[in-house]
Amino acid sequence: MPEETLLKGDRSIDGCLHYFWKGRETVTDGQGTDTLRRNHLTTWDAIAQSFGFLGPVMVVSFLTSFAAMGAGAAVPLAALLGGIACLTIAYIVSQYATRTAAAGSLYNYITKSLGPSAGFIGGWIYFVAVLLLTVAIIAGVGGWAAMLVKDVTGAEIPWVVFSFLEIALLFMLTYFDVRMSTRTQLTLAFLSVLLVLGFTLSIVLRGGAEGVTLAPFSPDTAPGGWGGVAFGLIYGILFYTGFESAASLGEETANPRQSIPKAIMGCVIAGTIFYVIVTFGMATGFGASGAEKWAGDTTAMYTLAGQYGGPVVLFLITLAAIIDGFAVSVGCLNCSARIGFAMGRDGALPRFLGRSHSKYQTPYLANTFVLGLALAMAIIFTLAQGAEGWGAEFGYLSAVGALLVELIYGFIAIAALIYFPKLFKGEYNVFSHIIVPIIGLLAVLAAIYGSVQPNPDPFMATTPYVVLAFVVLGILLALYLRATQPGLVSRIGQRLAEDEASA
């Protein structure tokens, strides 16, 4: 079957796959239904996307206990090292963003650096990672909302109901105008951060459980020393996941080559300061002898709020975490939909994902696909595990998504080492373009090493193997496309080149 021709009469398996994957080669309707609205967003919208995706309040409320499983009371050290690692990756992404504005962000950068096949594999890993994180956080918000309603009113409403309501609201916020979602994110995140920062500082000022010391910044505080810190680093890097997501708004942001780097670097710096202060406050609150309790408490911030703040503070912290979790779900959806849109537009994923709304120029079909998957997974986990299904879905999918994101961070560091000599030429220098990417790569390798350390939870121990399966599937898909549609593979990233030429 000729690659440029859609043979609707071909009923073979290859023909059906060809139709599903490629769709129609040309999509135009006056507005251009494979484009996003240009010069529509500001620097603040880009900042909102990165910081909203970060979800700092949600992170410290629900993820620090996972880091404490390995790092113990040295979670602040894992958070600091994670921030340094992500700062190096943020610098790399920012360097790309100063030259390229693209909805696919890291997918496009890898394609530009290493070629179409590597770009497809990198894009696949990144898309699956952010997709799983989106699905996970929607389940998490549903579960946390159900818990809050039960605590306040006594009513036991299934968590899937809240997830369904969240999905409906996310659809409304992203269908018409992306600014509705980014500005909602920024407002919610700012208010939540101020509340939690003030509370944890009050714990430090009161001396916590055993006084204030710098022991949380020593690897000796972690069970197993540096090995425990390496395990904690998996989540120490996950804390920052999404800082790069502002790059996915590159095609829609005015002056993206300045706005996007500012948003990305600023997000990591602000996030590092916040996480180090707050986790230090939490470590002080639990004390060195309470590290095991911290590791076993998936709602550690709530425990501290009840202990040091009372019922009113507990309610406010809980509400702030849920609100921030919703902001994260907005950021995850914006990012995953735009990666799917960019890859679908190139033909690297099914073509329908690469269609934008003819009037609003939003990636409405990619948004719908992501939200539809989130709803399906919520129903599956509810049927499988009932009222506790949200916890299993959130914990497992976020762990798999985190490892995949860490892989793609390593991928982009390798791409930088290879491509930066060509990109910068006369501006090339050893520290910025060799040492910084190597530091980022080594940090990612440390996190991957931590992921294969013995895990007391047999279910969570399977996450590295699931990650490996997704990577292998991406490689097989790339080989399949090269064998069956070589012309399509050669065009991956072509739209990027056209956009740069017209910029």
C-alpha angles and dihedrals in degrees: 000000000000110000097229094051127080107217104197091180094061105105097174121116091252090049093051092047090048092053094045094047101039103029111173116350095217125041118181134141108162095278091052110244094214095060135081125222110278126222090006101125136058134217089266091056089053091049090049091053094052098040093040091053089048090060095193097183093047089048096054091042098052113010107048091080090062090054089047090058087075106016098041111192089349092082090118088059091050089048092050093048090046089053093050091048093049091046089061091049090045089055091052093048090046091053090054091045092056087062104031135040112194138149091226092059108178092019090058093043093053091046090052092049106037106019137257099300094050088042091056093049092046091046091048092052092047094046093050091045096053091039091056092046090052092051091045096052093047088056091045094053090048092052095045091048091051090051092050093049091049092049093049102037106014091235115138105215115173111255091230089068091061091045089053091051090048091051091051091050092046090053091053093047095051104035101070109027130357089215089071089062100040095049092046088053094051095050095046095045095048095052093045094049093053092052097049094041091054093047097050092046087055089056091055092047089052092051098246121230100319107010131274118297137153092238092111087070093056122090088217087072091064121083104251093016115238091002089061091046089052090055090048088050090068087068093030086067092038087060087069099039110135099034088118094050093095085075089068088067092056095111092050101042125092111240092001096177089069103027099050097051090048091052094047098047094040091051094055094045093049091043093052092052091048096046095046093050095044098043089046088053090049092048088051090048094053095035126213092287091052096059093103090051089051091051091053096046113086089184096047095147090055090052091053092044090055092045099044104022112031132225097313094051090044091055093046093048091048092049092046092052092051092047091049090047089056090051088053091052089053091052093045091050094048091050100042093046092051094048089050089046094051093047093044091050089053092046092245088119128024109306097236089071089062096062121104128198111274092224107029097029092220123140090250097160093051089047090051092048093052094046092045090054090048091053093047092050092048090054092047094051091045091054091045101044108008119206092003095049094099092062093052092045094047097044097044101040093044090052092051091044091049093054091047091051090050089052091053090049087056089047092054091048090055090046090053093051090054101038106034094078088060095040099050104025104164092022093054117125133176100236100046099037104032112020096041095052090046091053090051092048093049091051091052091049089051090053091048089050089052091052093062094051115111111284120203090216109074092200093053090044089070094063097094090055093050089050090051090050091054091049092050090048090053091051091049091050090050090051091047092052093047090052098044104028109023091159091057092050091050089055096054105120093016091115088055091056091049092050092050092049091054095044 
